[in-house]
Amino acid sequence: MTNLELVLNMLAEASTTDLSQKKQPKTFDQNVKVAKEGGSVAAAARKQLEAKGGSKVVSSLNAKKLKQIK
């Protein structure tokens, strides 16, 4: 997982937390909806980065493989 992937993951989590605090879902289905909305924020950011940068943001590398590259 690259630094950019970690940042996008953090964006999804922070967005979901913020939306959850504002909407205060009560049921499981409401929580699922809020989680999907939070994830869509990071998905939109990823798609914009890929469109402007011309390459994929998500890699197949994991932390163990990244250590071997350095």
Residue frames as a rotation matrix with the C-alpha (Angstrom) as fourth column:
MET 1
0.590 0.808 0.000 0.00
0.808 -0.590 0.000 0.00
0.000 0.000 -1.000 0.00
THR 2
-0.340 -0.723 0.602 1.49
0.713 -0.615 -0.336 3.31
0.613 0.315 0.725 -1.04
ASN 3
-0.860 -0.023 -0.510 1.33
0.392 -0.670 -0.630 6.60
-0.327 -0.742 0.586 0.87
LEU 4
-0.788 0.596 -0.157 -1.35
-0.582 -0.636 0.508 7.87
0.203 0.491 0.847 -1.49
GLU 5
-0.249 0.699 -0.670 -3.45
0.109 0.708 0.698 4.76
0.962 0.101 -0.252 -0.87
LEU 6
-0.503 0.012 -0.864 -3.12
0.852 0.172 -0.494 5.33
0.143 -0.985 -0.097 2.88
VAL 7
-0.951 0.142 -0.275 -4.18
-0.077 -0.969 -0.234 8.95
-0.300 -0.201 0.932 2.50
LEU 8
-0.540 0.795 -0.276 -7.24
-0.536 -0.072 0.841 7.96
0.649 0.603 0.465 0.47
ASN 9
-0.239 0.411 -0.880 -8.12
0.574 0.791 0.213 5.36
0.783 -0.454 -0.425 3.10
MET 10
-0.727 -0.084 -0.681 -7.82
0.645 -0.422 -0.637 8.00
-0.234 -0.903 0.361 5.82
LEU 11
-0.891 0.440 -0.117 -10.01
-0.452 -0.825 0.339 10.35
0.053 0.354 0.934 3.76
ALA 12
-0.298 0.803 -0.516 -12.69
-0.098 0.512 0.853 7.66
0.949 0.305 -0.074 3.49
GLU 13
-0.282 0.146 -0.948 -12.57
0.860 0.477 -0.182 6.99
0.426 -0.867 -0.260 7.23
ALA 14
-0.873 -0.088 -0.480 -12.59
0.338 -0.819 -0.464 10.67
-0.352 -0.567 0.744 8.20
SER 15
-0.766 0.635 -0.098 -15.43
-0.504 -0.500 0.704 11.42
0.398 0.589 0.703 5.77
THR 16
-0.178 0.703 -0.689 -17.47
0.268 0.708 0.653 8.53
0.947 -0.068 -0.314 7.13
THR 17
-0.495 -0.069 -0.866 -16.86
0.867 0.016 -0.497 9.61
0.049 -0.997 0.052 10.73
ASP 18
-0.967 0.102 -0.232 -17.87
-0.078 -0.991 -0.109 13.19
-0.241 -0.087 0.967 9.95
LEU 19
-0.533 0.812 -0.240 -21.02
-0.470 -0.048 0.881 12.13
0.704 0.582 0.407 8.10
SER 20
-0.229 0.412 -0.882 -21.91
0.585 0.782 0.214 9.69
0.778 -0.467 -0.420 10.86
GLN 21
-0.729 -0.096 -0.678 -21.61
0.648 -0.414 -0.639 12.37
-0.219 -0.905 0.364 13.52
LYS 22
-0.895 0.388 -0.220 -23.80
-0.428 -0.887 0.174 14.74
-0.127 0.250 0.960 11.53
LYS 23
-0.335 0.796 -0.504 -26.45
-0.578 0.248 0.777 12.23
0.744 0.552 0.377 10.43
GLN 24
-0.603 -0.020 0.798 -26.38
-0.758 0.326 -0.565 10.05
-0.249 -0.945 -0.211 13.57
PRO 25
-0.230 0.507 -0.831 -27.62
-0.579 0.615 0.536 6.84
0.783 0.604 0.152 11.95
LYS 26
-0.004 0.354 0.935 -29.64
-0.977 0.200 -0.080 4.57
-0.215 -0.914 0.345 14.22
THR 27
0.808 0.384 0.447 -29.96
-0.293 0.920 -0.262 1.33
-0.512 0.081 0.855 12.27
PHE 28
-0.032 -0.819 0.572 -27.50
0.334 0.531 0.779 -0.97
-0.942 0.217 0.257 10.56
ASP 29
0.245 0.202 0.948 -28.88
0.964 0.054 -0.260 -0.02
-0.104 0.978 -0.181 7.13
GLN 30
0.992 0.095 0.078 -28.47
0.099 -0.994 -0.052 3.67
0.073 0.059 -0.996 7.91
ASN 31
0.449 -0.894 0.008 -24.87
-0.288 -0.136 0.948 3.04
-0.846 -0.428 -0.318 8.99
VAL 32
-0.041 -0.413 0.910 -24.19
0.742 0.597 0.305 1.15
-0.669 0.688 0.283 5.76
LYS 33
0.676 0.378 0.633 -25.53
0.717 -0.538 -0.444 4.09
0.172 0.753 -0.635 3.76
VAL 34
0.921 -0.376 -0.103 -23.31
-0.303 -0.857 0.416 6.56
-0.244 -0.352 -0.903 5.64
ALA 35
0.164 -0.901 0.401 -20.28
0.053 0.414 0.909 4.29
-0.985 -0.128 0.116 5.16
LYS 36
0.122 -0.060 0.991 -20.91
0.947 0.306 -0.098 4.13
-0.298 0.950 0.094 1.42
GLU 37
0.926 0.235 0.296 -21.26
0.313 -0.916 -0.252 7.92
0.212 0.326 -0.921 1.27
GLY 38
0.673 -0.736 -0.067 -17.95
-0.387 -0.429 0.816 8.37
-0.630 -0.524 -0.574 3.11
GLY 39
-0.039 -0.681 0.731 -16.24
0.430 0.649 0.628 5.90
-0.902 0.339 0.268 0.81
SER 40
0.530 0.310 0.789 -17.60
0.846 -0.129 -0.518 7.71
-0.059 0.942 -0.331 -2.24
VAL 41
0.930 -0.275 -0.243 -15.71
-0.235 -0.955 0.179 10.85
-0.282 -0.110 -0.953 -1.18
ALA 42
0.026 -0.978 0.205 -12.40
-0.362 0.182 0.914 8.99
-0.932 -0.098 -0.350 -1.38
ALA 43
0.026 0.047 0.999 -13.46
0.741 0.670 -0.051 7.23
-0.671 0.741 -0.018 -4.58
ALA 44
0.912 0.342 0.227 -14.14
0.407 -0.684 -0.605 10.59
-0.051 0.644 -0.763 -6.23
ALA 45
0.624 -0.756 -0.197 -10.72
-0.585 -0.619 0.524 11.86
-0.518 -0.211 -0.829 -5.14
ARG 46
-0.149 -0.681 0.717 -9.03
0.081 0.714 0.695 8.72
-0.986 0.162 -0.051 -6.47
LYS 47
0.355 0.366 0.860 -10.79
0.848 0.261 -0.461 9.01
-0.393 0.893 -0.218 -9.82
GLN 48
0.995 -0.023 -0.096 -9.79
-0.053 -0.944 -0.325 12.66
-0.084 0.329 -0.941 -10.16
LEU 49
0.274 -0.960 0.061 -6.16
-0.562 -0.108 0.820 11.84
-0.780 -0.259 -0.569 -9.35
GLU 50
-0.156 -0.303 0.940 -6.12
0.462 0.819 0.341 9.02
-0.873 0.487 0.012 -11.89
ALA 51
0.682 0.485 0.547 -7.72
0.706 -0.243 -0.665 11.21
-0.190 0.840 -0.509 -14.56
LYS 52
0.942 -0.323 -0.091 -5.31
-0.332 -0.938 -0.102 14.10
-0.052 0.126 -0.991 -14.03
GLY 53
0.181 -0.939 0.294 -2.22
-0.668 0.102 0.737 11.99
-0.722 -0.330 -0.609 -13.39
GLY 54
0.295 0.014 -0.955 -2.84
-0.918 0.282 -0.279 9.45
0.266 0.959 0.096 -16.11
SER 55
-0.558 -0.479 -0.677 -1.99
-0.279 0.877 -0.391 6.43
0.782 -0.030 -0.623 -13.98
LYS 56
0.391 0.718 -0.577 -3.63
0.273 0.508 0.817 4.15
0.879 -0.476 0.003 -11.44
VAL 57
0.100 -0.281 0.955 -3.46
-0.818 -0.570 -0.082 5.19
0.567 -0.772 -0.287 -7.80
VAL 58
0.672 0.223 0.706 -4.17
-0.639 0.657 0.401 1.76
-0.374 -0.720 0.584 -6.29
SER 59
-0.169 -0.816 -0.554 -1.25
-0.906 0.350 -0.239 -0.66
0.388 0.461 -0.798 -6.43
SER 60
0.673 0.341 -0.657 -0.93
-0.159 0.933 0.322 -4.36
0.722 -0.112 0.682 -5.83
LEU 61
-0.389 -0.914 -0.111 1.93
0.014 0.115 -0.993 -3.74
0.921 -0.388 -0.032 -3.40
ASN 62
0.803 0.510 -0.310 1.57
0.333 0.049 0.942 -4.43
0.495 -0.859 -0.131 0.29
ALA 63
0.830 -0.468 0.304 3.77
-0.556 -0.650 0.518 -3.11
-0.045 -0.599 -0.800 3.12
LYS 64
0.492 -0.663 0.565 6.05
0.109 0.691 0.715 -6.16
-0.864 -0.290 0.412 3.02
LYS 65
0.424 -0.298 0.856 6.70
0.902 0.224 -0.369 -5.74
-0.082 0.928 0.363 -0.71
LEU 66
0.876 -0.078 0.477 7.30
0.048 -0.968 -0.245 -1.99
0.481 0.238 -0.844 -0.33
LYS 67
0.728 -0.644 0.237 10.03
-0.419 -0.143 0.897 -2.64
-0.543 -0.752 -0.373 2.26
GLN 68
0.316 -0.611 0.726 11.79
0.591 0.725 0.353 -4.95
-0.742 0.317 0.591 -0.19
ILE 69
0.676 -0.013 0.737 11.82
0.675 -0.391 -0.626 -2.25
0.297 0.920 -0.256 -2.89
LYS 70
0.938 -0.256 0.233 13.63
-0.311 -0.918 0.246 0.32
0.151 -0.304 -0.941 -0.71
